[in-house]
Amino acid sequence: MNPDWKFDTLAVQAGYEPKNGAPRIAPIVQSTTYKYDDVQSVADLFDLKTPGFFYTRLANPTVDVFEKKIAALEGGVAAVAMASGQAANAFAILNIARTGDHVVSGSALYGGTVSLFTNTLKKAGIDFTFVPSSATEEEIRAAIRPETKALFVEVLANPALCVADLEMYARAAHSAGLPLIVDNTFPTPALCRPFDFGADIVTHSSSKYLDGHATSVGGVVVEKGGFDWTCGKFPEFTEPDESYHGLVYSRDFAASPYSTKLRVQLVRDYGVPMMPFNAFLTNLGTETLSLRMRKHSENALALARFLRNHPKIAWVKYPGLEGDEDHERAQKYLRGGASGVLTFGPKGGFKSSEKLMNSLKLAAIVVHVADARTGVLHPASMTHRQLSESELIAAGVLPELVRLSAGLEDAGDLIADFDQALAQC
């Protein structure tokens, strides 16, 4: 791979270099296992002495292509693909935190992530403190404890759509010797590369824009490289791993200790790999990522402008809109567009939202976001319905809020669809 290649070239070419006479497109290696001619070759693979493939639960050639592609697009040293975005966020935390540890997180999060942090990981003994999107650097630092292991934030919160001040979070994290973990699902690296602003780990639900066509559930964790895991706060990286005969990750895999440990410990033991066919489809999706993100952003902005000026709409939230409270921050962190998701509230509350959604003909009601087809969803009664009233408020989810994911259709057709639906409200 040429180190001087630009983003669009990497999106098409990175991760796979076919040899003479090999398939031009990275093939689907739909196999759980791999043949070797001698015992020592397999023993060396199990001891992590040599790279390669011996069981798809740990690594697979098709998945490997996708991982290398995403690492290149994000500007990281390595990536680990998993079965879902939920798995990616869960194991990004579990890779460095255990019972008794603590994480500081932004409160504006996807509902599934809130549930993961406040229920499942809490039951595992990991405590979370949530800071509001309006928090200052001093307030974030004040939330850090001696047992804190990381800071976590979404670049573009789902569905609050506030834009995180990544540089501020990075300063707060690094001042305490902690990594910053950033969920980059909505912007994708086509619009934002969090490593450029100080992040150390990036996560994605690849089911969304990376796939782009609503075909494949998956997630991925990317390591920037260069974080000091030997600072005394992360003994798992500096003490011998007896399951690998005393291997020390910070010593034996100095270039990518975080992703190596993530793969050979957690993905191995919990069994959450991405399947080869899903990796194949998602890798195809990434080839058009830059083109799609520009179109998604253009359509979302056109819809946001239309809705903001409609007499039956109370409010619109889209960072790409001039005058939006996050517009200036979006200009700093999001290049080439503010992604394809916006939220709005019709006048009349939830009943009006329900009537509007039921009246749409082109846009569909779907429990999904960020693919080629325009969809709408009511978070308070759907994706975030397990949250308490206070958690909904903290996540920025109002009762009337409609989440709109602008697809790749003609913008005029989309506006006409919402216009006719609003006429019936």
Contacts in CASP RR format, 6 or more apart in sequence:
PFRMAT RR
TARGET T0000
AUTHOR 0000-0000-0000
METHOD contacts of the structure
MODEL  1
MNPDWKFDTLAVQAGYEPKNGAPRIAPIVQSTTYKYDDVQSVADLFDLKT
PGFFYTRLANPTVDVFEKKIAALEGGVAAVAMASGQAANAFAILNIARTG
DHVVSGSALYGGTVSLFTNTLKKAGIDFTFVPSSATEEEIRAAIRPETKA
LFVEVLANPALCVADLEMYARAAHSAGLPLIVDNTFPTPALCRPFDFGAD
IVTHSSSKYLDGHATSVGGVVVEKGGFDWTCGKFPEFTEPDESYHGLVYS
RDFAASPYSTKLRVQLVRDYGVPMMPFNAFLTNLGTETLSLRMRKHSENA
LALARFLRNHPKIAWVKYPGLEGDEDHERAQKYLRGGASGVLTFGPKGGF
KSSEKLMNSLKLAAIVVHVADARTGVLHPASMTHRQLSESELIAAGVLPE
LVRLSAGLEDAGDLIADFDQALAQC
1 10 0 8 1.000
1 13 0 8 1.000
1 14 0 8 1.000
1 15 0 8 1.000
1 17 0 8 1.000
1 72 0 8 1.000
2 9 0 8 1.000
5 13 0 8 1.000
5 14 0 8 1.000
7 73 0 8 1.000
7 189 0 8 1.000
7 190 0 8 1.000
7 290 0 8 1.000
8 290 0 8 1.000
10 69 0 8 1.000
10 72 0 8 1.000
10 73 0 8 1.000
11 69 0 8 1.000
11 73 0 8 1.000
11 190 0 8 1.000
11 286 0 8 1.000
11 287 0 8 1.000
11 288 0 8 1.000
11 289 0 8 1.000
11 290 0 8 1.000
12 287 0 8 1.000
14 68 0 8 1.000
14 69 0 8 1.000
14 72 0 8 1.000
14 73 0 8 1.000
15 26 0 8 1.000
15 65 0 8 1.000
15 66 0 8 1.000
15 68 0 8 1.000
15 69 0 8 1.000
15 72 0 8 1.000
16 26 0 8 1.000
16 65 0 8 1.000
16 68 0 8 1.000
16 69 0 8 1.000
18 24 0 8 1.000
18 26 0 8 1.000
26 62 0 8 1.000
26 65 0 8 1.000
26 280 0 8 1.000
26 283 0 8 1.000
27 62 0 8 1.000
27 280 0 8 1.000
28 62 0 8 1.000
28 276 0 8 1.000
28 277 0 8 1.000
28 280 0 8 1.000
29 60 0 8 1.000
29 61 0 8 1.000
29 62 0 8 1.000
29 276 0 8 1.000
30 62 0 8 1.000
30 276 0 8 1.000
30 277 0 8 1.000
31 56 0 8 1.000
31 60 0 8 1.000
31 276 0 8 1.000
32 55 0 8 1.000
32 56 0 8 1.000
32 57 0 8 1.000
33 54 0 8 1.000
33 55 0 8 1.000
33 56 0 8 1.000
34 53 0 8 1.000
34 54 0 8 1.000
34 55 0 8 1.000
36 42 0 8 1.000
36 54 0 8 1.000
41 50 0 8 1.000
42 54 0 8 1.000
44 50 0 8 1.000
45 52 0 8 1.000
45 53 0 8 1.000
45 54 0 8 1.000
46 54 0 8 1.000
47 244 0 8 1.000
47 245 0 8 1.000
47 247 0 8 1.000
48 244 0 8 1.000
48 247 0 8 1.000
48 252 0 8 1.000
48 253 0 8 1.000
48 260 0 8 1.000
48 264 0 8 1.000
52 59 0 8 1.000
53 59 0 8 1.000
53 60 0 8 1.000
53 61 0 8 1.000
53 64 0 8 1.000
56 63 0 8 1.000
56 273 0 8 1.000
56 276 0 8 1.000
57 267 0 8 1.000
57 268 0 8 1.000
57 271 0 8 1.000
57 273 0 8 1.000
58 263 0 8 1.000
58 264 0 8 1.000
58 267 0 8 1.000
58 268 0 8 1.000
58 273 0 8 1.000
59 263 0 8 1.000
59 273 0 8 1.000
60 273 0 8 1.000
60 276 0 8 1.000
60 279 0 8 1.000
61 276 0 8 1.000
62 276 0 8 1.000
62 277 0 8 1.000
62 279 0 8 1.000
62 280 0 8 1.000
62 283 0 8 1.000
63 81 0 8 1.000
63 273 0 8 1.000
63 274 0 8 1.000
63 275 0 8 1.000
63 276 0 8 1.000
63 279 0 8 1.000
65 279 0 8 1.000
65 283 0 8 1.000
66 81 0 8 1.000
66 220 0 8 1.000
66 274 0 8 1.000
66 279 0 8 1.000
66 280 0 8 1.000
66 282 0 8 1.000
66 283 0 8 1.000
66 286 0 8 1.000
67 78 0 8 1.000
67 79 0 8 1.000
67 80 0 8 1.000
67 81 0 8 1.000
67 220 0 8 1.000
68 79 0 8 1.000
69 283 0 8 1.000
69 286 0 8 1.000
70 79 0 8 1.000
70 81 0 8 1.000
70 189 0 8 1.000
70 204 0 8 1.000
70 206 0 8 1.000
70 210 0 8 1.000
70 220 0 8 1.000
70 222 0 8 1.000
70 286 0 8 1.000
71 77 0 8 1.000
71 78 0 8 1.000
71 79 0 8 1.000
71 222 0 8 1.000
71 223 0 8 1.000
73 189 0 8 1.000
73 190 0 8 1.000
73 286 0 8 1.000
73 289 0 8 1.000
74 184 0 8 1.000
74 189 0 8 1.000
74 193 0 8 1.000
74 194 0 8 1.000
74 195 0 8 1.000
74 202 0 8 1.000
74 222 0 8 1.000
74 224 0 8 1.000
75 189 0 8 1.000
75 193 0 8 1.000
75 195 0 8 1.000
75 222 0 8 1.000
75 224 0 8 1.000
76 195 0 8 1.000
76 222 0 8 1.000
76 223 0 8 1.000
76 224 0 8 1.000
76 225 0 8 1.000
77 223 0 8 1.000
77 224 0 8 1.000
77 225 0 8 1.000
77 226 0 8 1.000
77 255 0 8 1.000
77 256 0 8 1.000
77 259 0 8 1.000
78 222 0 8 1.000
78 223 0 8 1.000
78 225 0 8 1.000
78 255 0 8 1.000
78 256 0 8 1.000
78 259 0 8 1.000
78 260 0 8 1.000
79 220 0 8 1.000
79 221 0 8 1.000
79 222 0 8 1.000
79 223 0 8 1.000
79 259 0 8 1.000
80 220 0 8 1.000
80 221 0 8 1.000
80 259 0 8 1.000
80 262 0 8 1.000
80 263 0 8 1.000
80 267 0 8 1.000
81 206 0 8 1.000
81 218 0 8 1.000
81 219 0 8 1.000
81 220 0 8 1.000
81 273 0 8 1.000
81 274 0 8 1.000
81 279 0 8 1.000
82 88 0 8 1.000
82 91 0 8 1.000
82 218 0 8 1.000
82 219 0 8 1.000
82 220 0 8 1.000
82 221 0 8 1.000
82 267 0 8 1.000
82 272 0 8 1.000
82 273 0 8 1.000
82 274 0 8 1.000
83 217 0 8 1.000
83 218 0 8 1.000
83 219 0 8 1.000
83 271 0 8 1.000
83 272 0 8 1.000
83 273 0 8 1.000
83 274 0 8 1.000
83 275 0 8 1.000
84 205 0 8 1.000
84 207 0 8 1.000
84 217 0 8 1.000
84 218 0 8 1.000
84 219 0 8 1.000
84 272 0 8 1.000
85 185 0 8 1.000
85 203 0 8 1.000
85 204 0 8 1.000
85 205 0 8 1.000
85 206 0 8 1.000
85 207 0 8 1.000
85 217 0 8 1.000
85 218 0 8 1.000
85 219 0 8 1.000
85 220 0 8 1.000
86 112 0 8 1.000
86 113 0 8 1.000
86 116 0 8 1.000
86 205 0 8 1.000
87 218 0 8 1.000
87 219 0 8 1.000
87 272 0 8 1.000
88 203 0 8 1.000
88 204 0 8 1.000
88 205 0 8 1.000
88 218 0 8 1.000
88 219 0 8 1.000
88 220 0 8 1.000
88 221 0 8 1.000
89 113 0 8 1.000
89 116 0 8 1.000
89 152 0 8 1.000
89 183 0 8 1.000
89 203 0 8 1.000
90 116 0 8 1.000
90 120 0 8 1.000
90 121 0 8 1.000
91 221 0 8 1.000
91 262 0 8 1.000
91 266 0 8 1.000
91 267 0 8 1.000
91 270 0 8 1.000
91 272 0 8 1.000
92 181 0 8 1.000
92 201 0 8 1.000
92 203 0 8 1.000
92 221 0 8 1.000
92 262 0 8 1.000
93 103 0 8 1.000
93 117 0 8 1.000
93 121 0 8 1.000
93 126 0 8 1.000
93 149 0 8 1.000
93 150 0 8 1.000
93 152 0 8 1.000
93 181 0 8 1.000
94 121 0 8 1.000
94 124 0 8 1.000
94 126 0 8 1.000
94 266 0 8 1.000
95 258 0 8 1.000
95 261 0 8 1.000
95 262 0 8 1.000
95 265 0 8 1.000
95 266 0 8 1.000
96 149 0 8 1.000
96 150 0 8 1.000
96 179 0 8 1.000
96 234 0 8 1.000
96 236 0 8 1.000
96 258 0 8 1.000
97 103 0 8 1.000
97 126 0 8 1.000
97 149 0 8 1.000
97 150 0 8 1.000
98 126 0 8 1.000
99 124 0 8 1.000
99 125 0 8 1.000
99 126 0 8 1.000
100 125 0 8 1.000
100 126 0 8 1.000
100 127 0 8 1.000
100 147 0 8 1.000
101 125 0 8 1.000
101 126 0 8 1.000
101 127 0 8 1.000
101 147 0 8 1.000
101 148 0 8 1.000
101 149 0 8 1.000
102 126 0 8 1.000
102 127 0 8 1.000
102 128 0 8 1.000
102 129 0 8 1.000
102 145 0 8 1.000
102 147 0 8 1.000
102 148 0 8 1.000
102 149 0 8 1.000
103 117 0 8 1.000
103 126 0 8 1.000
103 127 0 8 1.000
103 128 0 8 1.000
103 129 0 8 1.000
103 148 0 8 1.000
103 149 0 8 1.000
103 150 0 8 1.000
103 151 0 8 1.000
103 152 0 8 1.000
104 128 0 8 1.000
104 129 0 8 1.000
104 131 0 8 1.000
104 140 0 8 1.000
104 143 0 8 1.000
104 144 0 8 1.000
104 148 0 8 1.000
104 150 0 8 1.000
104 151 0 8 1.000
104 152 0 8 1.000
105 117 0 8 1.000
105 128 0 8 1.000
105 129 0 8 1.000
105 130 0 8 1.000
105 131 0 8 1.000
105 151 0 8 1.000
105 152 0 8 1.000
105 153 0 8 1.000
106 130 0 8 1.000
106 131 0 8 1.000
106 132 0 8 1.000
106 133 0 8 1.000
106 135 0 8 1.000
106 152 0 8 1.000
106 153 0 8 1.000
106 154 0 8 1.000
106 164 0 8 1.000
107 130 0 8 1.000
107 131 0 8 1.000
107 132 0 8 1.000
107 133 0 8 1.000
107 394 0 8 1.000
107 395 0 8 1.000
108 132 0 8 1.000
108 133 0 8 1.000
108 154 0 8 1.000
108 157 0 8 1.000
108 160 0 8 1.000
108 162 0 8 1.000
108 394 0 8 1.000
108 395 0 8 1.000
108 396 0 8 1.000
109 117 0 8 1.000
109 154 0 8 1.000
109 157 0 8 1.000
109 158 0 8 1.000
109 183 0 8 1.000
109 395 0 8 1.000
110 154 0 8 1.000
110 157 0 8 1.000
110 158 0 8 1.000
110 159 0 8 1.000
110 183 0 8 1.000
110 185 0 8 1.000
110 383 0 8 1.000
111 158 0 8 1.000
111 379 0 8 1.000
111 383 0 8 1.000
111 384 0 8 1.000
111 386 0 8 1.000
111 387 0 8 1.000
111 395 0 8 1.000
112 383 0 8 1.000
112 384 0 8 1.000
113 154 0 8 1.000
113 183 0 8 1.000
114 384 0 8 1.000
114 387 0 8 1.000
114 391 0 8 1.000
114 395 0 8 1.000
115 386 0 8 1.000
115 387 0 8 1.000
117 128 0 8 1.000
118 128 0 8 1.000
118 391 0 8 1.000
121 128 0 8 1.000
122 128 0 8 1.000
129 143 0 8 1.000
129 145 0 8 1.000
130 394 0 8 1.000
131 139 0 8 1.000
131 140 0 8 1.000
131 143 0 8 1.000
132 394 0 8 1.000
133 157 0 8 1.000
133 160 0 8 1.000
133 162 0 8 1.000
133 164 0 8 1.000
137 168 0 8 1.000
137 171 0 8 1.000
137 172 0 8 1.000
140 151 0 8 1.000
140 168 0 8 1.000
140 169 0 8 1.000
140 172 0 8 1.000
141 172 0 8 1.000
141 175 0 8 1.000
141 176 0 8 1.000
144 151 0 8 1.000
144 172 0 8 1.000
144 176 0 8 1.000
144 178 0 8 1.000
148 176 0 8 1.000
148 178 0 8 1.000
149 178 0 8 1.000
149 233 0 8 1.000
149 234 0 8 1.000
150 173 0 8 1.000
150 178 0 8 1.000
150 179 0 8 1.000
150 180 0 8 1.000
150 181 0 8 1.000
150 201 0 8 1.000
151 169 0 8 1.000
151 172 0 8 1.000
151 173 0 8 1.000
151 178 0 8 1.000
151 179 0 8 1.000
151 180 0 8 1.000
151 181 0 8 1.000
152 180 0 8 1.000
152 181 0 8 1.000
152 182 0 8 1.000
152 183 0 8 1.000
153 164 0 8 1.000
153 166 0 8 1.000
153 169 0 8 1.000
153 180 0 8 1.000
153 181 0 8 1.000
153 182 0 8 1.000
153 183 0 8 1.000
154 164 0 8 1.000
154 182 0 8 1.000
154 183 0 8 1.000
154 185 0 8 1.000
154 186 0 8 1.000
155 163 0 8 1.000
155 164 0 8 1.000
155 166 0 8 1.000
155 182 0 8 1.000
155 183 0 8 1.000
155 184 0 8 1.000
155 186 0 8 1.000
155 187 0 8 1.000
155 192 0 8 1.000
155 194 0 8 1.000
155 333 0 8 1.000
156 162 0 8 1.000
156 163 0 8 1.000
156 164 0 8 1.000
156 186 0 8 1.000
156 187 0 8 1.000
156 192 0 8 1.000
156 319 0 8 1.000
156 334 0 8 1.000
156 338 0 8 1.000
156 339 0 8 1.000
156 341 0 8 1.000
157 164 0 8 1.000
157 395 0 8 1.000
157 396 0 8 1.000
158 185 0 8 1.000
158 186 0 8 1.000
158 341 0 8 1.000
158 369 0 8 1.000
158 403 0 8 1.000
159 341 0 8 1.000
159 343 0 8 1.000
159 379 0 8 1.000
159 383 0 8 1.000
159 384 0 8 1.000
159 395 0 8 1.000
159 396 0 8 1.000
159 397 0 8 1.000
159 401 0 8 1.000
159 403 0 8 1.000
160 317 0 8 1.000
160 343 0 8 1.000
160 395 0 8 1.000
160 396 0 8 1.000
160 397 0 8 1.000
161 317 0 8 1.000
161 318 0 8 1.000
161 319 0 8 1.000
161 326 0 8 1.000
161 341 0 8 1.000
161 342 0 8 1.000
161 343 0 8 1.000
162 319 0 8 1.000
162 325 0 8 1.000
162 326 0 8 1.000
163 319 0 8 1.000
163 326 0 8 1.000
163 329 0 8 1.000
163 330 0 8 1.000
163 333 0 8 1.000
163 334 0 8 1.000
164 182 0 8 1.000
164 333 0 8 1.000
165 329 0 8 1.000
166 180 0 8 1.000
166 182 0 8 1.000
166 194 0 8 1.000
166 197 0 8 1.000
166 198 0 8 1.000
166 199 0 8 1.000
166 333 0 8 1.000
167 197 0 8 1.000
167 198 0 8 1.000
169 180 0 8 1.000
169 182 0 8 1.000
170 180 0 8 1.000
170 197 0 8 1.000
170 198 0 8 1.000
170 199 0 8 1.000
173 179 0 8 1.000
173 180 0 8 1.000
173 200 0 8 1.000
174 180 0 8 1.000
174 198 0 8 1.000
177 228 0 8 1.000
177 231 0 8 1.000
177 233 0 8 1.000
178 233 0 8 1.000
179 200 0 8 1.000
179 201 0 8 1.000
179 227 0 8 1.000
180 198 0 8 1.000
180 199 0 8 1.000
180 200 0 8 1.000
180 201 0 8 1.000
181 199 0 8 1.000
181 200 0 8 1.000
181 201 0 8 1.000
181 202 0 8 1.000
181 203 0 8 1.000
182 194 0 8 1.000
182 199 0 8 1.000
182 201 0 8 1.000
182 202 0 8 1.000
182 203 0 8 1.000
183 202 0 8 1.000
183 203 0 8 1.000
183 204 0 8 1.000
183 205 0 8 1.000
184 192 0 8 1.000
184 194 0 8 1.000
184 202 0 8 1.000
184 203 0 8 1.000
184 204 0 8 1.000
185 203 0 8 1.000
185 204 0 8 1.000
185 205 0 8 1.000
185 208 0 8 1.000
185 209 0 8 1.000
185 370 0 8 1.000
186 208 0 8 1.000
186 209 0 8 1.000
186 339 0 8 1.000
186 340 0 8 1.000
186 341 0 8 1.000
186 370 0 8 1.000
187 333 0 8 1.000
187 334 0 8 1.000
187 339 0 8 1.000
188 204 0 8 1.000
188 209 0 8 1.000
188 210 0 8 1.000
188 289 0 8 1.000
188 293 0 8 1.000
188 339 0 8 1.000
189 289 0 8 1.000
190 209 0 8 1.000
190 289 0 8 1.000
190 290 0 8 1.000
190 292 0 8 1.000
190 293 0 8 1.000
190 294 0 8 1.000
191 293 0 8 1.000
191 297 0 8 1.000
191 334 0 8 1.000
191 335 0 8 1.000
191 336 0 8 1.000
191 337 0 8 1.000
191 338 0 8 1.000
191 339 0 8 1.000
192 333 0 8 1.000
192 334 0 8 1.000
192 335 0 8 1.000
194 202 0 8 1.000
195 202 0 8 1.000
195 224 0 8 1.000
197 333 0 8 1.000
198 224 0 8 1.000
199 224 0 8 1.000
200 223 0 8 1.000
200 224 0 8 1.000
200 225 0 8 1.000
200 227 0 8 1.000
201 221 0 8 1.000
201 222 0 8 1.000
201 223 0 8 1.000
201 224 0 8 1.000
201 258 0 8 1.000
202 221 0 8 1.000
202 222 0 8 1.000
202 224 0 8 1.000
203 219 0 8 1.000
203 220 0 8 1.000
203 221 0 8 1.000
203 222 0 8 1.000
204 210 0 8 1.000
204 219 0 8 1.000
204 220 0 8 1.000
204 222 0 8 1.000
205 218 0 8 1.000
205 219 0 8 1.000
206 216 0 8 1.000
206 218 0 8 1.000
206 219 0 8 1.000
206 220 0 8 1.000
206 274 0 8 1.000
206 282 0 8 1.000
207 214 0 8 1.000
207 216 0 8 1.000
207 217 0 8 1.000
207 218 0 8 1.000
207 219 0 8 1.000
207 368 0 8 1.000
208 369 0 8 1.000
208 370 0 8 1.000
208 371 0 8 1.000
209 289 0 8 1.000
209 292 0 8 1.000
209 293 0 8 1.000
209 296 0 8 1.000
209 339 0 8 1.000
209 370 0 8 1.000
209 371 0 8 1.000
210 220 0 8 1.000
210 282 0 8 1.000
210 285 0 8 1.000
210 286 0 8 1.000
210 289 0 8 1.000
211 218 0 8 1.000
211 281 0 8 1.000
211 282 0 8 1.000
211 285 0 8 1.000
211 371 0 8 1.000
212 285 0 8 1.000
212 292 0 8 1.000
212 370 0 8 1.000
212 371 0 8 1.000
212 372 0 8 1.000
213 281 0 8 1.000
213 285 0 8 1.000
213 371 0 8 1.000
213 372 0 8 1.000
214 366 0 8 1.000
214 368 0 8 1.000
214 371 0 8 1.000
214 372 0 8 1.000
214 373 0 8 1.000
215 281 0 8 1.000
216 277 0 8 1.000
216 278 0 8 1.000
216 281 0 8 1.000
216 282 0 8 1.000
217 278 0 8 1.000
218 274 0 8 1.000
218 278 0 8 1.000
218 282 0 8 1.000
219 274 0 8 1.000
220 274 0 8 1.000
221 259 0 8 1.000
221 262 0 8 1.000
222 259 0 8 1.000
223 256 0 8 1.000
223 258 0 8 1.000
223 259 0 8 1.000
225 255 0 8 1.000
225 256 0 8 1.000
225 258 0 8 1.000
227 258 0 8 1.000
229 237 0 8 1.000
229 238 0 8 1.000
229 249 0 8 1.000
229 250 0 8 1.000
229 257 0 8 1.000
229 258 0 8 1.000
230 237 0 8 1.000
230 238 0 8 1.000
230 250 0 8 1.000
232 238 0 8 1.000
236 249 0 8 1.000
236 261 0 8 1.000
237 248 0 8 1.000
237 249 0 8 1.000
237 250 0 8 1.000
237 257 0 8 1.000
237 258 0 8 1.000
237 261 0 8 1.000
238 248 0 8 1.000
238 249 0 8 1.000
238 250 0 8 1.000
238 251 0 8 1.000
239 248 0 8 1.000
240 246 0 8 1.000
240 247 0 8 1.000
240 248 0 8 1.000
241 247 0 8 1.000
241 248 0 8 1.000
241 249 0 8 1.000
241 261 0 8 1.000
241 265 0 8 1.000
243 265 0 8 1.000
244 264 0 8 1.000
249 257 0 8 1.000
249 258 0 8 1.000
249 260 0 8 1.000
249 261 0 8 1.000
250 257 0 8 1.000
253 260 0 8 1.000
253 261 0 8 1.000
266 272 0 8 1.000
267 273 0 8 1.000
274 282 0 8 1.000
292 372 0 8 1.000
292 408 0 8 1.000
293 336 0 8 1.000
293 337 0 8 1.000
293 339 0 8 1.000
293 340 0 8 1.000
294 336 0 8 1.000
294 337 0 8 1.000
295 407 0 8 1.000
295 408 0 8 1.000
296 339 0 8 1.000
296 340 0 8 1.000
296 370 0 8 1.000
296 406 0 8 1.000
296 407 0 8 1.000
296 408 0 8 1.000
297 320 0 8 1.000
297 336 0 8 1.000
297 337 0 8 1.000
297 338 0 8 1.000
297 339 0 8 1.000
297 340 0 8 1.000
298 411 0 8 1.000
299 340 0 8 1.000
299 374 0 8 1.000
299 406 0 8 1.000
299 407 0 8 1.000
299 408 0 8 1.000
299 409 0 8 1.000
299 411 0 8 1.000
299 414 0 8 1.000
300 318 0 8 1.000
300 320 0 8 1.000
300 338 0 8 1.000
300 339 0 8 1.000
300 340 0 8 1.000
300 341 0 8 1.000
300 342 0 8 1.000
300 404 0 8 1.000
300 406 0 8 1.000
301 318 0 8 1.000
301 320 0 8 1.000
301 321 0 8 1.000
301 337 0 8 1.000
301 338 0 8 1.000
302 411 0 8 1.000
302 412 0 8 1.000
302 414 0 8 1.000
302 415 0 8 1.000
303 342 0 8 1.000
303 404 0 8 1.000
303 406 0 8 1.000
303 411 0 8 1.000
303 414 0 8 1.000
303 415 0 8 1.000
303 418 0 8 1.000
304 316 0 8 1.000
304 318 0 8 1.000
304 320 0 8 1.000
304 321 0 8 1.000
304 342 0 8 1.000
304 344 0 8 1.000
305 321 0 8 1.000
306 415 0 8 1.000
306 418 0 8 1.000
306 419 0 8 1.000
307 313 0 8 1.000
307 316 0 8 1.000
307 342 0 8 1.000
307 344 0 8 1.000
307 418 0 8 1.000
308 316 0 8 1.000
308 321 0 8 1.000
310 419 0 8 1.000
310 422 0 8 1.000
312 346 0 8 1.000
312 347 0 8 1.000
312 352 0 8 1.000
312 422 0 8 1.000
312 425 0 8 1.000
313 344 0 8 1.000
313 345 0 8 1.000
313 346 0 8 1.000
313 347 0 8 1.000
313 422 0 8 1.000
314 344 0 8 1.000
314 345 0 8 1.000
314 346 0 8 1.000
314 347 0 8 1.000
314 348 0 8 1.000
314 349 0 8 1.000
314 400 0 8 1.000
315 344 0 8 1.000
315 345 0 8 1.000
316 342 0 8 1.000
316 343 0 8 1.000
316 344 0 8 1.000
316 345 0 8 1.000
317 324 0 8 1.000
317 342 0 8 1.000
317 343 0 8 1.000
317 344 0 8 1.000
318 324 0 8 1.000
318 338 0 8 1.000
318 342 0 8 1.000
318 343 0 8 1.000
319 326 0 8 1.000
319 327 0 8 1.000
319 329 0 8 1.000
319 330 0 8 1.000
319 334 0 8 1.000
319 338 0 8 1.000
320 327 0 8 1.000
320 330 0 8 1.000
320 334 0 8 1.000
320 337 0 8 1.000
320 338 0 8 1.000
321 327 0 8 1.000
324 330 0 8 1.000
330 337 0 8 1.000
330 338 0 8 1.000
339 370 0 8 1.000
340 370 0 8 1.000
340 405 0 8 1.000
340 406 0 8 1.000
340 407 0 8 1.000
341 369 0 8 1.000
341 370 0 8 1.000
341 403 0 8 1.000
341 404 0 8 1.000
341 405 0 8 1.000
341 406 0 8 1.000
342 403 0 8 1.000
342 404 0 8 1.000
342 406 0 8 1.000
343 401 0 8 1.000
343 402 0 8 1.000
343 403 0 8 1.000
343 404 0 8 1.000
344 401 0 8 1.000
344 402 0 8 1.000
344 404 0 8 1.000
345 352 0 8 1.000
345 353 0 8 1.000
345 398 0 8 1.000
345 400 0 8 1.000
345 401 0 8 1.000
345 402 0 8 1.000
346 352 0 8 1.000
346 353 0 8 1.000
346 356 0 8 1.000
346 400 0 8 1.000
346 402 0 8 1.000
346 422 0 8 1.000
346 425 0 8 1.000
348 400 0 8 1.000
349 399 0 8 1.000
349 400 0 8 1.000
350 378 0 8 1.000
350 380 0 8 1.000
350 381 0 8 1.000
350 399 0 8 1.000
350 400 0 8 1.000
352 400 0 8 1.000
352 425 0 8 1.000
353 378 0 8 1.000
353 400 0 8 1.000
353 401 0 8 1.000
353 402 0 8 1.000
354 378 0 8 1.000
355 424 0 8 1.000
355 425 0 8 1.000
356 402 0 8 1.000
356 418 0 8 1.000
356 421 0 8 1.000
356 422 0 8 1.000
356 424 0 8 1.000
356 425 0 8 1.000
357 365 0 8 1.000
357 376 0 8 1.000
357 378 0 8 1.000
357 402 0 8 1.000
357 421 0 8 1.000
358 365 0 8 1.000
359 420 0 8 1.000
359 421 0 8 1.000
359 424 0 8 1.000
359 425 0 8 1.000
360 376 0 8 1.000
360 417 0 8 1.000
360 418 0 8 1.000
360 421 0 8 1.000
361 417 0 8 1.000
361 420 0 8 1.000
361 421 0 8 1.000
362 374 0 8 1.000
362 409 0 8 1.000
362 413 0 8 1.000
362 414 0 8 1.000
362 417 0 8 1.000
363 374 0 8 1.000
363 375 0 8 1.000
363 376 0 8 1.000
363 404 0 8 1.000
363 414 0 8 1.000
363 417 0 8 1.000
363 418 0 8 1.000
364 373 0 8 1.000
364 374 0 8 1.000
364 375 0 8 1.000
364 376 0 8 1.000
365 375 0 8 1.000
365 376 0 8 1.000
365 377 0 8 1.000
366 373 0 8 1.000
366 375 0 8 1.000
366 376 0 8 1.000
366 377 0 8 1.000
367 377 0 8 1.000
367 382 0 8 1.000
367 383 0 8 1.000
368 375 0 8 1.000
368 377 0 8 1.000
368 405 0 8 1.000
369 375 0 8 1.000
369 377 0 8 1.000
369 403 0 8 1.000
369 405 0 8 1.000
370 405 0 8 1.000
371 405 0 8 1.000
371 407 0 8 1.000
372 407 0 8 1.000
372 408 0 8 1.000
373 407 0 8 1.000
373 408 0 8 1.000
373 409 0 8 1.000
374 404 0 8 1.000
374 405 0 8 1.000
374 406 0 8 1.000
374 407 0 8 1.000
374 409 0 8 1.000
374 414 0 8 1.000
375 404 0 8 1.000
375 405 0 8 1.000
375 407 0 8 1.000
376 402 0 8 1.000
376 403 0 8 1.000
376 404 0 8 1.000
376 405 0 8 1.000
377 383 0 8 1.000
377 402 0 8 1.000
377 403 0 8 1.000
377 405 0 8 1.000
378 401 0 8 1.000
378 402 0 8 1.000
378 403 0 8 1.000
379 397 0 8 1.000
379 401 0 8 1.000
379 403 0 8 1.000
380 392 0 8 1.000
380 397 0 8 1.000
380 398 0 8 1.000
380 399 0 8 1.000
380 401 0 8 1.000
384 391 0 8 1.000
384 392 0 8 1.000
384 395 0 8 1.000
384 397 0 8 1.000
387 395 0 8 1.000
387 397 0 8 1.000
392 398 0 8 1.000
406 414 0 8 1.000
407 414 0 8 1.000
END
